Amino acid sequence: MTTTGRKTGKQHKVELWFALDNGKIFLSHEGKQTDWMKNIGKKSHVTVRIGSSSLEATAVVAKEGSASREKGKKFLYEKYYGPASKEVLDDWFELSTVIELTLAPE
């Protein structure tokens, strides 16, 4: 994913694990906010490259307890580890931020 630097205006690329669901892309990060997370707080437009495809999207942090956050936790966990109970998901993502990307219309 490429964000725009909130101070420099320069492009900032990061490689992240992701999960897809009906035109949404979910990302997560455990721990303190990183530069790329702060960047999307300032400018939500991002570019995502998956394989050879480059896609424009809008990024938002999924709020605690929101349907978006719950969906993101489920899809991210299941993509990499398989099905899990709500308790496992809640524990796994306790210290994580979930980000939802909405793809721009083509």
N, C-alpha and C positions, 0 to 999 in steps of 0.2 A: 504494500500500500504506500502511496505517496501523499504526504500532506504538504501544506505550505507553512513554512516557518512563521510563527506569530511575531517574531521580532525582526528576523532577517528577510523574510519574504522568499527565501530560497526553498527549493524542493528538498524534502526529507523523506527518504525511502526506508521502509522497514519490512522485514519478512516475518509473517505471522501465521499461526495456525488459524483456520477458519472453518466455518460450516455454512452451508447454503440451505435456504428454505423459501420456496415460492418468491423468488426475486429479492430476497433479503440475504445479506451476508452477516454472520455473527462472528465477532472476535472477542477475546478476553485477555486480560492482563492482571496478574496477581501482584499486589504490593502498591507502592507509591506511584503517583502519576508520572509518566514518562514525558519526554518532549513531544512525541507524536500525539499523545493524549491531550496535552495542553494545546497543541496546534489545532486539533479538531474542536476544542472548546472556543477557539478564536475564529476559525474559519472551517466550517463543516464540510466544504467541498473537498473530496479526495478522488484519487485515481487508484483503481485496483487492477493488478495484473494477475490473472489466473491462467497458467499455461501460456499460450500465445495470445490470449484475449486481453485487451485493455479496456476497462469499464469505468465510467464516471459514476460517482455515487455521493450521497449525503450521509455523513456520519453523525450519530447522536449516542450519548451515553444512556443506556437503559436504566431507568430509575429503579431503586430498590423496591421489590414487591410488585413491579409492573409485569403485565403479561409478556411484554417483549423480553424482559430479563429472564423470566422463567423459561420462555421458549428458547432463548439463546443458550442458557445453561444446558437444557436438555439436548439440543442439536449438537452443540460442541462436545459434550461428554460422550454421547452415543456414537458420534462419528469416529472418535479415537479409541473408546474403551468399551462400547456396547451399552445395553440397557442398564438403568440404575433407578433406585427408588428416589423419591423426593428427598429423603433424609441424606442419602449419599450425595445428591446434587447440591443440596444446601451446604453440606460440610465442605465439599470440594471447592465450591465457589465463594465460600465465606469471606475471603480476603480479596476477591477478584472484582474487577470492573468488567461489565459486559457492554460491548459496543455493537450497535445495530447499524448496518449500512443499507440504505435504500438506493437501488440502482436508478440512474437517470433514464427517462424514456429515450429510446433510440430514434 
